[in-house]
Amino acid sequence: MMLNSETQEWPDPELAILIPAAGLGTRLGLGPKAWLKIGEYSLLKCLVSKAMKVAGTVVVAGPPGGQQKIIELCPGCSVIEGGATRQDTIRL
């Protein structure tokens, strides 16, 4: 179904977005990628701010122990702890 952007209300209350940000960034070696900054904001904050413009619900799956930091960075999101793998996180 195609949406007409002229008649669609944003954010769409029926749309939910999951942001799987639970990775520890081990390959990159700089810690969780979600905390890395692009300019003055973290990668996660940039992504969440865009998602909140279009979706009525934004859920962030963060790394173990990172829930409070996500709540502070991204007020208005639902926050869950991610799984051991990306697939586990999506399933949760």
N, C-alpha and C positions, 0 to 999 in steps of 0.2 A: 504494500500500500504506500503510495506516495503522499507526502504531506505538503500542503500548500503553505509555504512560509508566511504568506500574507494573512492567513486566517488562523494559523497555529498560535496558541498562547505559550509563551516561554516564561519560566521553565514548565515543561510538560509534567503535570502531576502523575501521569501514568507511566512515565519513563524512569527507570532506575539504572544507575551506572555503578559497576563494581570496579574499583581500582586496586589491582593486586600489587601491593607495594611492600610485601613481606620479605623480599630478598635481602640477604646480608651483604651483597656486593663483593663477595669473595674474589671473583675473577678480576674485578676492577681494582680491588685492593684499597679502596678509599672509604670503606664502611657502607652502610645501606645507601643505595642510590637515591632513595626518597629524600634523604637529608641533604644531598648535594645542592648547591645553589646555582641558579642561573640569574646572574645579576644580583639583586638584593633578596630574591625569594628562592625558597627551596623548590626543587623539581616537583615535589608533591603538591605544594601550595599552588604552583602555577597550573598544574593539571586539574586539581580540585576546583579552582576558581572557574575554569572553563566548563567543567562538568556541571557545576551548580547553575550555570546560565541556561542549560538546556534540560536538565533532569530534575524532577521533583524529589528524588532520593539519590544520595551519593553515599556509597558504602566504601570505606577504605579498609583493606586487609593489611595490617602492618606487621612488622617484625616482632618477635617475642619481646615483651617489655617496652614496646614503643607506643602503646596505646595513649598514654598521657601526653606524649609529645605531639602525636597526631591531633588529639583533641585541641591542644593549644594552637597548633599551626592552622588547623582547618575547622573552625567552629561551624556547627550546623551539619556536619557529616555524622553518619553512623560509623562506628569503628569496631572492627573485630580483629582477633589475633589470627594471622595467617598460619598456614601449615608448613610442613618440612619441605615441600616442593610446590611449584606453581600449580600443579594439578590438584594437590591437597588444598591449597588456598582457594581455588575456584570452587571445589566441592563444598568447602565450608560455607 
